[in-house]
Amino acid sequence: MRLTLGNLLITSPPVRLWSRTFYASCEDVDSEFTAGFERVAPDRLQSFSLPGSTTGKVMKVEVLDGDFLNGGWRAEALGVTEGAGQPTISYKWLTMIDPAHVVEPHLVRDPTLRPFQVITQWHHSLPTASPSGSPPIALILDHGNILLDIYDPPGTVHKGRWVVASIDRGHWHTFEAEIFWSTTDGTLKLWHDGNAVMFDPQVPNDNPGASPYPTQRTDTLTGLKNLYPATPTAYFKIGLYRNAEKAVPDGPYRLYHDEVARFEPMSVRGTPLLAASVVGALIAGAILRQVRGVLHRSR
């Protein structure tokens, strides 16, 4: 179970309580993402009234040919920077690929190659440090799917790439992740639309000498080096980042993000011992409010 109640996240089993430490409703992205942006113009990443949205405004992202910044064509909002010595951090966000988003593009210079499309990532160094290499954790689009892409920093050792979901243009995908940040022993769990993502053993095509990872089917990736020892931080970015190369079809490259949140485990003395009946009352209250909402809408 993973239930969000305002600033509180409740997960089980076992019952754990998390406090929200960052939240962007995307009603006003310019004031919510205080760490800044990587975009060539404000209209490439902006708050937008999307018809049919039930949460108000969303973050609209569109990257055009030539939108060059820091090594690629991109429009991204920057979030919290993580470091070693923290507890496991939980994240939640929504993503929708526009119904008109480009289908199966390939590079003009080589039709056998597809442009990369990164829609969410944690990068292994600060933006001002001229980052290089692939990010240790990223969600990407490829071959009609959303995939989790994992590297050991500084982005030269490919650990694996796993299908998370089909792109399903026009569908709001709900993503949740729990990440422990470490230079040697990081972990990652990922949920899509409330279901845990399972990871099967694999050897990446571009790293054929590697041992299969993970060693068996699991819902938790372990032993990750998701922080680079030379600069043991990783910062969150959400938007769209793609090759600085012409591709066909030439677009559009357009998607939306919403309801971006970060949670830390509650650590006040006694909180882990909170009575199950209290947690049950919180859950019951949330369910009751949802039922009342359904009944109200059905009248």
C-alpha positions, 0 to 999 in steps of 0.5 A: 500500500502507498497512500498520500494524504496531503503532506503525509505518505503512508506505505506498508508493509511494514507501516512507514510514515513519510513527510513531504519535503518538496512539492510542485503542483505545477500551478506555477512552475517558475516559483515552485522549482526554485533550483532553476531550469535548463531551457532556452525559453520560458515557453519550452517548459511552463505551467499549462491549462490542459483540457481534462486535467483534474489537478489544475495546471500541469507542466507542459514541456516541448523541445524543438530542434536547436534547443541546445543547452549543456550538451543536448536539446532540452527543457528541464526543471531542477529539483532537490540535490541528494547526497550520501548519509541520507535515509531512503528517499521517496518520490512521486510524480505524474507524466503524460506523453502528448497524443501527438508525440513523435512515433519511432523517430530515427536519426537523419545521419543513420536510420538504424539509430534512434534519438534518446529521450530522457523524461526524468533523471537524477544526474551525478554531478551539479549543473555548474560542473559540466556534467558528462556521461549518462545519469545513474538513474533515468526514465527514457522513451524508446520503442514505444515504451518507458524504460528505467535506465541505470548506469554506474557514475560517471555514466560509463558502465551500463547496469541495465535497462528495464521496461516500466510501461508502454508509452500509452500516449494520452494516459497519466502515468503515476510513478513512485520511487524509493532510492537509497543514495550511496557510492557503493550500496545504493538501492532502488524500488519503482512503482508504476500506477500503483504496481511494483516494477519487477526487474529480471536479470540482464546483460546490457548489449553495450556491456557484454562482459558484465555479469547478469544483473540483478542475479534473480527477478526482484522488485529491488535493485541493490548494490547501485553506485548511484553517487559518484565518489568524486562528487557524491551528489545527484540532482533531480531533473524532470522535463525532456532531454534529447539528442542534439541531432536531426531526426525524422519525423521531426516532432513534436516532442511534447509531454506533460508532468504534474504533482512532483513530490519528495518525501523523507521518513519521519524520524521524530522519536516515537513516530515508528511506534505510532499505533496501527489504529491511528494509521488505520483511522487515517486510511479509513478517513481517506477512503471515506472522502473518496467514497463521498466524492464518488457519491457526490459526482453520481448525483 
